[in-house]
Amino acid sequence: MPINIILAGFMGVGKSTVGKILADRLDWVFFDTDTLISDSAGMSISEIFSTYGEQYFRSLENRIIDDIIINSNMVIATGGGLILDQSNFDLIKSKDSVIIVLDAPFDVIWSRLRFCDDRPIIVNNSKLQIKGLYEIRRPIYYERADYIVSICSKTPYEIAKEIECLLDLHQ
């Protein structure tokens, strides 16, 4: 059994929603790294980006994952860029955590993000900009995933149950 379950993937795939459900089903602790960062900084992720920039946000992200990964029996929903950082990825893997990438085709992502105004990495919600970022990140997610779970045509509860079955974590 893994020590922790790390939910990764592109923005809008439902990592936080699925993570809460999965943690509840397993009676494990749930953390959302973006929420922890926002709480510790006392400002929203958008405010962190606009005030201090992406590099500062990434340093907070590194610190947060470093602080929480030492615990066990956690479901951790990560920001879309967290496992792209090699040091974060190495740290996660060194703690016997399993990385589950939630995946969807771009048209599903676009339908979820097109009117979103609280994601600083996609400043102007340009379809071309979001697709470019998606095409850069998706192969890295696939490369770093222990398992890939499609979110298409499934409820968050069905996705959580699929992850349980995949990892044989039935209770």
C-alpha positions in Angstrom: 0.0 0.0 0.0 1.4 3.4 -0.9 2.3 5.8 1.9 0.5 8.7 0.0 -1.5 9.2 -3.1 -0.5 12.2 -5.2 -3.2 13.4 -7.6 -1.6 15.3 -10.5 -2.7 16.5 -13.9 -3.7 19.6 -15.9 -5.8 22.3 -14.5 -9.5 21.5 -14.4 -9.4 17.7 -14.2 -10.9 17.7 -10.7 -7.9 16.8 -8.6 -9.2 18.6 -5.5 -12.8 17.3 -5.9 -11.7 13.7 -6.4 -9.0 14.0 -3.7 -11.5 15.0 -1.0 -13.8 12.1 -2.0 -11.0 9.6 -2.1 -9.5 10.7 1.3 -12.9 10.5 2.8 -13.5 7.0 1.5 -10.1 5.8 2.7 -10.3 7.7 6.0 -7.0 9.4 5.1 -6.0 13.1 5.4 -6.6 15.3 2.4 -4.4 18.2 1.4 -4.6 20.5 -1.5 -1.2 22.1 -2.1 -2.7 25.3 -3.7 -4.9 25.8 -0.7 -2.0 25.3 1.7 0.1 27.8 -0.3 -2.7 30.3 -0.3 -3.4 29.9 3.4 0.3 30.2 4.3 0.8 33.3 2.2 -2.4 34.9 3.3 -3.4 35.6 -0.3 -4.9 33.9 -3.3 -2.7 32.1 -5.9 -3.5 34.8 -8.4 -2.4 37.5 -5.9 0.8 35.6 -5.2 1.5 35.4 -9.0 0.7 39.1 -9.6 2.6 40.4 -6.5 5.7 38.1 -6.4 5.7 36.1 -9.7 5.6 32.5 -10.7 9.1 31.7 -9.4 8.1 32.8 -5.8 5.0 30.7 -6.1 7.0 27.7 -7.2 9.3 28.1 -4.2 6.3 28.1 -1.9 5.0 25.0 -3.7 8.4 23.3 -3.1 8.3 24.2 0.6 4.7 23.0 1.1 5.3 19.6 -0.6 8.5 19.2 1.4 6.6 19.9 4.7 3.7 17.5 4.1 5.2 14.6 2.3 6.8 13.3 5.5 3.4 12.3 6.7 1.6 9.1 5.6 -1.9 8.0 4.6 -2.6 11.2 2.8 -4.3 12.1 -0.5 -2.6 15.2 -1.9 -4.1 17.2 -4.8 -1.3 19.1 -6.4 -1.2 22.2 -8.5 -0.9 21.5 -12.2 2.8 22.3 -12.2 4.0 20.6 -9.0 5.3 17.3 -10.4 6.8 19.1 -13.4 9.5 20.3 -11.1 12.2 17.6 -10.9 13.0 18.1 -7.2 9.3 17.8 -6.3 9.0 14.7 -8.4 12.1 13.1 -6.8 11.0 14.0 -3.3 7.5 12.4 -3.9 9.0 9.3 -5.4 11.6 9.0 -2.5 8.6 8.8 0.0 7.0 5.8 -1.7 4.1 7.8 -2.9 2.1 6.8 -5.9 1.3 9.4 -8.5 -2.1 9.2 -10.1 -2.6 11.5 -13.1 -6.1 12.5 -13.8 -6.4 13.0 -17.6 -8.8 14.4 -20.1 -8.6 15.3 -23.8 -8.1 19.0 -24.5 -11.7 19.7 -25.5 -12.8 18.6 -22.0 -10.2 20.9 -20.4 -11.1 23.8 -22.6 -14.8 23.4 -21.7 -13.9 23.6 -18.0 -11.4 26.5 -18.2 -12.7 28.7 -20.9 -14.5 31.1 -18.6 -12.2 30.6 -15.6 -10.6 33.8 -14.2 -8.8 32.5 -11.2 -5.9 30.6 -12.8 -2.9 32.9 -13.1 -0.9 30.6 -15.4 -3.6 31.2 -18.1 -3.8 34.9 -17.9 -6.1 35.7 -20.8 -7.9 32.4 -21.3 -6.7 32.1 -24.8 -7.6 28.7 -26.2 -4.3 28.7 -28.1 -2.3 29.5 -24.9 -4.1 26.9 -22.8 -3.7 24.3 -25.6 0.0 25.1 -25.8 0.5 24.6 -22.1 -1.6 21.4 -22.2 0.6 20.0 -25.0 3.8 20.8 -23.1 2.6 19.4 -19.8 0.7 16.3 -20.8 3.6 14.2 -22.0 5.5 15.0 -18.7 2.4 13.9 -16.7 2.3 10.6 -18.6 6.0 10.0 -18.1 5.9 10.7 -14.4 2.6 8.9 -13.6 2.4 5.6 -11.9 -1.2 5.4 -13.1 -3.3 7.4 -15.5 -7.0 7.7 -14.9 -9.3 9.2 -17.5 -12.0 11.5 -16.0 -14.2 11.3 -19.1 -17.8 10.4 -18.6 -17.3 9.7 -14.9 -18.4 11.3 -11.8 -15.8 12.3 -9.2 -17.2 9.4 -7.0 -16.6 7.0 -9.9 -13.1 8.3 -10.4 -12.3 7.9 -6.6 -13.6 4.4 -6.6 -11.6 3.5 -9.7 -8.4 4.8 -8.0 -9.3 2.6 -4.9 -9.7 -0.4 -7.1 -6.6 0.4 -9.1 -4.5 0.5 -5.9 -6.5 -2.3 -4.2 -7.4 0.0 -1.3 -10.9 -1.3 -0.7 -12.2 -0.8 2.8 
